[in-house]
Amino acid sequence: MLIGEVSRRSGVSSRMLRHYESLGLVRPSNRTGSGYREYSAKDIRRIFHIESLRSLGLSLREIGRALDDPAFTPSALVGDLIRQTHDRIAAETELLTQLRRIHAADPVGWEDVLQVVALLQALRSKSADMRQRAVLHPGDEVPVPVEALVEATLSETEPNVAGALRWALARSHDDGTLALLAEGLTSPEAAVRERAVQALVEMPGDEATAQLRDALANPDAVVRGYAALALGACGVADAVPALIDMIVEGRNDTDAADALSVLASDTVTPDQIATRLVDRLADDTTQAPARGRLTQALADIPGTTASRALLELSHDEDRAVALTAAYLLRLRDAR
């Protein structure tokens, strides 16, 4: 088969076939009487092998070794190709992300593009001071892309920079911010979930409050705790069960008790909160330390239900609980 026919059937150009021949990758088995290259069926199979290996990303030099060197095993080479491909995909994905963020900033001219690029690079700097300056002084004309802000917020470990990022997010007024933070609440990494809820707590508006209500059902106790404290401070009654759980578990129990006191004064009737606390005190699964914390939480809950509960608890068989209740009763009487 002559070179033109081989090119037509294989899809490899005549020029490339000659290049393969010059490199010694494939050599026509015969020549016609007129000196034209004539390829055998074996030559054509080799051409298809070359093209198959090229499709895997092998260089022509590597293809030559793979086809001609019996000692050249594929395992190491394929492993290298996998690693190289992963690296290339990661680099291309990072580039695509950066391009999308630049596009989202809606730059007017190349100066705006350069400013956004500088901001994105600063947010990823190893210097905490540079990251903080990028957030606090992003420039007047081009805002920091919100996706980049959220990504930086969820990965930031320096407290001062993290605070600046949350401040910037709260001022962003971007519709996608809350959705991105909600995704952070489902992260497999506990630290990311915590940063996400901390940022969500500082976001204004009813939609952020709704997200925090949803976070009360989050399987992560830390996320539930941040949400409950924030909602309690805003007078949201849905936070009461989670706040009582925090007192029982001893997680920020003092803050949780303070939030219950605020709710008892502003939103939820004191007797409802006192009843919930008494119910947990009476629960057989509630351990002694938790009963002590629940008793202390009754101190700032106004109303007759809390007072009656403290009176009964002053005779509790747990001496620590009884002494705490009696002391709190005296404080209430002195008010």
C-alpha positions as CSV (number, residue, x, y, z in Angstrom):
1,M,0.0,0.0,0.0
2,L,1.4,3.3,-1.0
3,I,1.8,6.3,1.3
4,G,-1.2,8.2,0.0
5,E,-3.6,5.2,0.6
6,V,-2.1,4.6,4.0
7,S,-2.7,8.3,4.9
8,R,-6.3,8.1,3.7
9,R,-7.1,4.9,5.7
10,S,-5.2,5.8,8.8
11,G,-6.0,9.5,9.1
12,V,-2.3,10.2,9.5
13,S,-1.0,12.8,7.1
14,S,1.7,11.9,4.5
15,R,3.9,14.5,6.1
16,M,3.6,12.9,9.5
17,L,4.3,9.5,8.1
18,R,7.5,10.8,6.6
19,H,8.3,12.3,10.0
20,Y,7.8,9.0,11.7
21,E,10.1,7.4,9.1
22,S,12.8,10.0,9.7
23,L,12.7,9.2,13.4
24,G,12.8,5.5,12.8
25,L,9.4,4.9,14.3
26,V,8.0,3.1,11.1
27,R,9.9,2.1,8.0
28,P,8.0,1.0,4.9
29,S,8.9,-2.7,4.2
30,N,9.2,-2.2,0.5
31,R,9.8,0.2,-2.4
32,T,8.1,0.0,-5.7
33,G,10.1,-0.1,-8.9
34,S,9.6,3.6,-9.2
35,G,11.0,4.1,-5.6
36,Y,7.7,4.8,-3.9
37,R,7.2,3.8,-0.3
38,E,5.1,0.6,0.1
39,Y,3.7,-0.3,3.4
40,S,2.9,-3.8,4.5
41,A,0.0,-4.9,6.8
42,K,2.6,-5.1,9.6
43,D,3.7,-1.5,8.9
44,I,0.1,-0.3,9.0
45,R,-0.5,-2.0,12.4
46,R,2.6,-0.3,13.7
47,I,1.2,3.1,12.6
48,F,-2.0,2.4,14.4
49,H,0.0,1.4,17.5
50,I,1.9,4.7,17.3
51,E,-1.3,6.7,17.1
52,S,-2.8,4.8,20.0
53,L,0.2,5.5,22.2
54,R,0.2,9.2,21.1
55,S,-3.4,9.4,22.3
56,L,-2.2,8.5,25.8
57,G,0.1,11.5,25.8
58,L,3.4,9.6,25.1
59,S,6.1,11.5,23.3
60,L,7.4,10.0,20.0
61,R,10.6,9.1,21.8
62,E,8.7,7.2,24.5
63,I,6.6,5.5,21.8
64,G,9.8,4.3,20.0
65,R,11.1,2.8,23.3
66,A,7.7,1.2,24.1
67,L,7.5,-0.5,20.7
68,D,11.2,-1.5,20.3
69,D,12.7,-2.0,23.8
70,P,11.5,-5.3,25.4
71,A,12.8,-4.1,28.7
72,F,10.7,-1.0,28.6
73,T,7.7,-1.8,30.9
74,P,4.5,0.2,30.7
75,S,3.7,0.4,34.4
76,A,6.1,3.1,35.4
77,L,5.5,5.1,32.3
78,V,1.7,4.9,32.7
79,G,2.0,5.9,36.3
80,D,4.0,9.0,35.3
81,L,1.4,9.8,32.7
82,I,-1.3,9.6,35.3
83,R,0.6,12.0,37.7
84,Q,1.3,14.4,34.9
85,T,-2.3,14.3,33.8
86,H,-3.5,15.0,37.3
87,D,-1.1,17.9,37.6
88,R,-2.2,19.3,34.2
89,I,-5.9,19.0,35.1
90,A,-5.3,20.7,38.5
91,A,-3.4,23.6,36.8
92,E,-6.1,24.0,34.1
93,T,-8.9,23.9,36.7
94,E,-7.1,26.6,38.7
95,L,-6.7,28.7,35.6
96,L,-10.4,28.2,34.7
97,T,-11.4,29.3,38.2
98,Q,-9.3,32.4,38.1
99,L,-10.6,33.3,34.7
100,R,-14.2,32.9,35.9
101,R,-13.5,35.1,38.9
102,I,-12.0,37.8,36.7
103,H,-15.0,37.6,34.4
104,A,-17.4,37.9,37.3
105,A,-15.7,41.1,38.4
106,D,-16.9,42.6,35.0
107,P,-13.6,44.4,34.3
108,V,-13.9,47.4,32.0
109,G,-10.3,47.5,30.8
110,W,-7.0,45.7,31.2
111,E,-6.2,47.8,34.2
112,D,-9.2,46.3,35.9
113,V,-8.1,42.8,34.9
114,L,-4.7,43.4,36.3
115,Q,-6.2,44.7,39.6
116,V,-8.3,41.7,40.0
117,V,-5.4,39.4,39.3
118,A,-3.3,41.2,41.9
119,L,-6.1,40.9,44.4
120,L,-6.5,37.1,43.8
121,Q,-2.8,36.7,44.2
122,A,-2.7,38.7,47.4
123,L,-5.5,36.6,48.9
124,R,-3.3,33.5,48.4
125,S,-0.2,35.1,49.7
126,K,1.8,33.4,52.5
127,S,1.9,36.8,54.3
128,A,-1.1,37.3,56.6
129,D,-0.5,41.1,56.4
130,M,-0.8,41.0,52.7
131,R,-3.9,38.9,52.8
132,Q,-5.5,41.3,55.2
133,R,-4.6,44.4,53.2
134,A,-6.1,42.8,50.1
135,V,-9.4,42.4,51.9
136,L,-9.5,45.8,53.7
137,H,-8.1,47.8,50.7
138,P,-9.2,46.1,47.6
139,G,-9.4,49.2,45.5
140,D,-12.3,51.5,44.7
141,E,-13.3,50.4,41.2
142,V,-13.1,46.6,41.1
143,P,-14.6,44.5,44.0
144,V,-13.0,41.3,45.3
145,P,-14.8,38.4,43.5
146,V,-17.1,36.8,46.1
147,E,-16.1,33.2,45.3
148,A,-12.6,34.1,46.1
149,L,-13.7,35.8,49.3
150,V,-15.6,32.7,50.4
151,E,-12.8,30.4,49.5
152,A,-10.3,32.5,51.4
153,T,-12.7,32.7,54.4
154,L,-13.1,28.9,54.6
155,S,-9.4,28.3,54.5
156,E,-8.0,31.2,56.6
157,T,-6.4,30.2,59.9
158,E,-5.1,33.6,61.0
159,P,-7.8,35.2,63.3
160,N,-7.3,38.8,62.3
161,V,-7.4,38.0,58.6
162,A,-10.4,35.7,59.1
163,G,-12.3,38.6,60.8
164,A,-11.5,40.9,58.0
165,L,-12.7,38.3,55.4
166,R,-16.0,37.8,57.3
167,W,-16.4,41.6,57.4
168,A,-15.9,41.8,53.7
169,L,-18.3,39.0,53.0
170,A,-21.0,40.7,55.2
171,R,-20.6,43.9,53.0
172,S,-20.6,42.0,49.7
173,H,-24.4,41.9,49.2
174,D,-23.9,39.1,46.6
175,D,-26.7,36.7,46.1
176,G,-24.3,33.7,45.8
177,T,-22.5,34.3,49.1
178,L,-25.0,32.5,51.3
179,A,-25.2,29.5,49.0
180,L,-21.4,29.2,49.0
181,L,-21.3,29.4,52.8
182,A,-24.1,26.8,53.0
183,E,-21.9,24.5,50.9
184,G,-19.1,25.1,53.5
185,L,-21.4,23.8,56.2
186,T,-21.4,20.4,54.5
187,S,-17.6,20.2,54.1
188,P,-16.0,16.9,55.4
189,E,-13.5,19.1,57.3
190,A,-14.7,20.3,60.7
191,A,-12.5,23.4,60.5
192,V,-14.2,24.5,57.3
193,R,-17.6,23.9,58.7
194,E,-16.8,26.0,61.7
195,R,-15.5,28.9,59.6
196,A,-18.6,28.7,57.4
197,V,-21.0,29.1,60.3
198,Q,-18.9,31.8,61.8
199,A,-19.2,33.8,58.5
200,L,-22.9,33.0,58.3
201,V,-23.4,34.4,61.8
202,E,-22.1,37.8,60.6
203,M,-24.2,37.9,57.4
204,P,-27.2,40.3,57.6
205,G,-30.7,39.7,56.4
206,D,-33.6,37.2,56.8
207,E,-32.0,34.7,54.4
208,A,-29.0,34.4,56.6
209,T,-31.2,33.9,59.6
210,A,-33.1,31.1,57.6
211,Q,-29.7,29.5,56.9
212,L,-28.8,29.6,60.6
213,R,-32.2,28.0,61.4
214,D,-31.3,25.1,59.0
215,A,-27.9,24.9,60.7
216,L,-29.6,24.0,64.0
217,A,-30.1,20.5,62.5
218,N,-26.5,20.2,61.3
219,P,-24.8,17.0,62.5
220,D,-21.8,19.0,63.7
221,A,-22.4,20.1,67.3
222,V,-20.0,23.1,66.8
223,V,-22.1,24.4,63.9
224,R,-25.3,23.9,65.8
225,G,-23.8,25.8,68.8
226,Y,-22.7,28.9,66.7
227,A,-26.1,29.0,65.0
228,A,-28.0,28.6,68.3
229,L,-26.1,31.4,70.0
230,A,-26.6,33.8,67.1
231,L,-30.3,33.0,66.8
232,G,-30.7,33.3,70.5
233,A,-29.2,36.8,70.5
234,C,-31.6,37.7,67.7
235,G,-34.6,36.4,69.8
236,V,-35.3,33.4,67.6
237,A,-37.2,30.8,69.7
238,D,-36.1,27.9,67.5
239,A,-32.7,28.1,69.2
240,V,-34.0,27.1,72.7
241,P,-33.6,23.2,72.3
242,A,-30.0,23.6,70.9
243,L,-29.1,26.0,73.7
244,I,-30.3,23.6,76.3
245,D,-28.3,20.8,74.6
246,M,-25.2,23.0,74.9
247,I,-25.7,23.5,78.6
248,V,-26.2,19.7,79.1
249,E,-23.1,18.9,77.0
250,G,-21.0,21.7,78.6
251,R,-20.2,23.4,75.3
252,N,-20.2,27.2,75.8
253,D,-22.8,26.6,78.5
254,T,-22.4,30.0,80.1
255,D,-23.0,31.7,76.7
256,A,-26.0,29.4,76.1
257,A,-27.5,30.2,79.5
258,D,-27.1,33.9,78.7
259,A,-28.9,33.5,75.4
260,L,-31.7,31.7,77.2
261,S,-32.0,34.6,79.6
262,V,-32.2,37.0,76.6
263,L,-34.9,34.9,75.0
264,A,-36.9,34.7,78.3
265,S,-36.8,38.5,78.5
266,D,-37.7,39.3,74.8
267,T,-39.4,36.5,72.9
268,V,-40.2,33.2,74.6
269,T,-42.2,33.1,77.8
270,P,-40.0,32.4,80.8
271,D,-42.2,29.5,81.9
272,Q,-41.7,27.7,78.6
273,I,-37.9,27.9,78.9
274,A,-38.0,27.0,82.6
275,T,-40.2,24.0,81.9
276,R,-37.7,22.7,79.3
277,L,-34.8,23.1,81.7
278,V,-36.8,21.2,84.4
279,D,-37.6,18.4,82.0
280,R,-33.9,17.9,81.2
281,L,-33.1,18.0,85.0
282,A,-35.6,15.2,85.5
283,D,-34.3,13.1,82.6
284,D,-32.7,9.9,84.0
285,T,-29.9,10.2,81.4
286,T,-28.8,13.6,82.5
287,Q,-25.6,13.3,84.5
288,A,-24.7,15.1,87.7
289,P,-22.4,17.8,86.1
290,A,-25.1,18.6,83.6
291,R,-27.8,18.8,86.3
292,G,-25.6,21.4,88.0
293,R,-25.3,23.5,84.9
294,L,-29.0,23.3,84.2
295,T,-29.7,24.4,87.8
296,Q,-27.4,27.4,87.3
297,A,-29.2,28.2,84.0
298,L,-32.5,28.7,85.9
299,A,-30.9,31.6,87.8
300,D,-31.7,34.2,85.2
301,I,-35.0,32.9,84.0
302,P,-37.7,35.0,85.5
303,G,-41.1,33.7,86.5
304,T,-42.8,31.4,89.0
305,T,-41.9,28.2,87.2
306,A,-38.2,28.8,87.6
307,S,-38.7,29.8,91.2
308,R,-40.7,26.7,92.0
309,A,-38.1,24.6,90.3
310,L,-35.3,26.1,92.3
311,L,-37.2,25.6,95.5
312,E,-37.7,21.9,94.8
313,L,-34.0,21.5,93.7
314,S,-32.9,23.0,97.0
315,H,-33.9,19.7,98.5
316,D,-32.4,17.6,95.8
317,E,-30.6,14.4,96.8
318,D,-27.5,15.7,94.9
319,R,-26.0,18.0,97.5
320,A,-24.2,20.1,94.9
321,V,-27.4,20.8,93.1
322,A,-29.3,21.5,96.3
323,L,-26.7,24.0,97.5
324,T,-26.6,25.7,94.1
325,A,-30.4,26.0,94.0
326,A,-30.6,27.3,97.6
327,Y,-28.0,30.0,96.8
328,L,-29.8,31.0,93.7
329,L,-33.1,31.3,95.5
330,R,-31.5,33.7,98.0
331,L,-30.2,35.8,95.2
332,R,-33.7,35.9,93.6
333,D,-35.3,36.9,96.9
334,A,-32.8,39.7,97.4
335,R,-33.6,41.3,94.0
